[in-house]
Amino acid sequence: MYLHAPQPFPADLSVLFGEWLYLLRSALDGLMYEIVVHDTQLDPPKNASRIYYPTFATANGFTSKFKMQGLSDGTRKRIEATQPYHSTGGHTGSALWWINELARLDRHRRGHSLVWRIVEIHIELPSGVFDAEGVRICDQLKAFIRHDEELEVAVMVAKPGAIPNPNDGIDMSWDLQFDVPEWINKVPSSYGVWGIEERMQNAEIVVHETIEMFNAFFRRG
């Protein structure tokens, strides 16, 4: 069984998704600006145009490349604690890493195309006709229904010598969500099982909690 979308998603949705990424990435960079102002007591601080919130995939990358001057040890430790390489499953399981990566692609290459994705599928077959062990179902983490190519949803093999009855039905149902393929292709399965709405909510929560962590730290100081 094959599926394809009759037409692509409207381009306006890609623009809106890009705006969402821009707002989250800007919130992180704005936080970093305020962190540097707080620690250096300079407003504007030196090299203000080069201030950004770091998101590194490895501890070595953070140690060797994050050279922001004027930060206290406490501030640096807290920034390090938020880095994507601490996430379960590695950096690709981190919302902060994906905010930066997707925003970078959106800003420097092209907007992200949205497609339909099968997030759950159920198939019930007539027991006397099809071999249940021979059924092959698509990888639901990568089950994208595009307008320009067909998706092989399932392959069903009849038992040797079985004669299908016109009244034998195949019951199939699935749940669809729109998604961004680039956000799924490299994630650990524990993160990829979330739908895009859950991942977007998680990203907003992580940014909010990161901001609140520094607010609380500075109030204590």
N, C-alpha and C positions, 0 to 999 in steps of 0.2 A: 504494500500500500504506500502510495506517494502523495505528498501534499506540497502545494506552493501557494504563495500569497497572490491574489489577483492584481495587486498594485503595491508600490512601496508606501511606507508611512509618510505622512506629510512632512515636508522639510521644516515646518514651524516647530515640530516637536524636538527636532535635533537642536534647533536654536535655543529652545527653552531649557533643554538639558544642559547645553553649554553655559547658559546663564546661571543655572544652579551650581555648576562646577566653579564658575568664576566667583560667585558669592562666597562659597566655602573656602576656596583658596585665598581669596582676599581677606577673609576673617582671620585666617591663620597668619598671613603676612602682617595684618594690622596688629595682631597680638604680639608678634615678634618685635614690631616697631616700638610698642609700648614697653615691652620687656627691656629693650636696649635703652630707652629713655630713662626708665626707672633705675637701672643699674649704673648707667654712666652719668646720670643727672645732667644730660645735655639734650636740649630740645630746640632744633633738630639735632640728632646725633651725627657723628662723622659717617660719611659714606651712606647717607640715608637712603639713597636710591638703590643700594645693593642689599638692603635688609630683607630677608625672607625667612620663613619658618622652615627648618631643615626636615627632610624626610629621607632617611637613608635605608638602603636594603641590607646593609651589613654593619656590624660594629666597627670593623676596620675603616669603612668608608666614613663613618661619623668621626672617628678619632683623627683620621688623616686629612679630612677635607673641611670639617666644620671649624673655621678659624675666626668666628665672630669675636671681636675684641671688646673688652670692658665688662664682660659678664662675670658675676660672682660664681663661686663654686656651687652654691646651692641652686642657682638658676640653671647652670650647665647640667647638673645632675638631673634636674627635673625635665629638662629638654631631652636628655638622653633616655630617660625612662619612658618617654612617649614614642620612641623610634619604632618604625615598623618591624624591625628584625626581632623584637620581643614578642610578636604576635604568635599565637598557636598556628602551626603550619608554615611559619616563616613570613617574610614581608608581604607576600601576596594575600595574606589573610588579614591585612591591616587596612582599615578604612582610610587612615591618613595617607598611606602610600597610594591608594587608588585615587583619592582626591587629587593628589599631585600629578600622578601619571595620566589620568584621563584629561585633566585640565591642560596638561602640557601638549597632549596630542590634539586636543580641540583648538588650542591657541596657535600651534605651529604647523599643523598639517591640514586637517579638515574636521568638520563637525562629525559627531558620532551618529551613524545610521542606527535607527531603532527598527527592530524586527519582532515578529511574534516568536515566542518560545514556548514549547510544551513543557510544563513543569510537573505534570503528573498524567499518567496514561494507564488505562485499565482495558484489558481484552479478555473476553470470555468466548471460548470456542466450543462448537459441538464436539463432545468427547469421542464420538464414533467416527469422526471424519478426519480431524486434524491431530497431528502429533504435538502434544503440548510441549514436549522437551525440545522440539525442533523450531519453536517460535523464536524469532530474533526481533528484539525491540530496540529502537534507537537509543543512544546515550542521551538521557534526559537533561544532562548538564549542557549538551551542545545541540539540542533539538531545535534549531532555528528554522522557521518557515519564512523563506525569502521569496521575493517576486521574480528573481532572475534565475533560480535554480530549484530543483525538486528535492525534497527531503524524504528519504526512505524511512517511513515511520515504523513499519513492521513487515516481516516476512513470515508467512505461514505455510507449512508443508503438510500436504495431505498424507494420511497413512497409506502404505502400499495396498492397492486393491480396493481402497475405499471409494464408494460411489456417492458423491454429494447429493443430498436431497434439496430441492428448491426451497423447502420449508426450513432447512437448517440455516439459522442466522448466525452471524458473527456480531457480538455485542462489543462495541468499542466506544470508550468515552475518554475525554482528556480535558485538562484545564490549561488555558492559555494565559500568558501575560506578555506584555511587550518588554523588551530587554535590549541591552547593549552588548553585542557579542564580545567586544574587547574586554568587557568587565567580567566575563565568565571564562574565557578560554584558558586563563592562567591561574585561576584561583584554586585553593584546596577545596575538596568536596564539602568540607564542613561549612565553608563560606558560600559555596556555589549553590547549595540547596535552598538558600534564601532567595525569595523573589526580589525583583528590583525595588519594590516599595520598601521591603524590610532593609535592604542594603542602604538605600537612601536615608531612611530613618536612622539607621545605625551611624552613618557618616555624620549626620547632623548632631546626634547625641555625642559622638566622640569629640567633635569640634567644640561643642558647648562645654563638655566636661574638661577639656584641655584649658579653655579660657578660665573656667571657674577655679581650676586647680591653681593657676598662677594668681588669680585675684585673691584667693585665700592665703597663699604664700606671702604675697606682698602686704596684706593686711596684718599678718603676724609680725612681719619685719618692721 
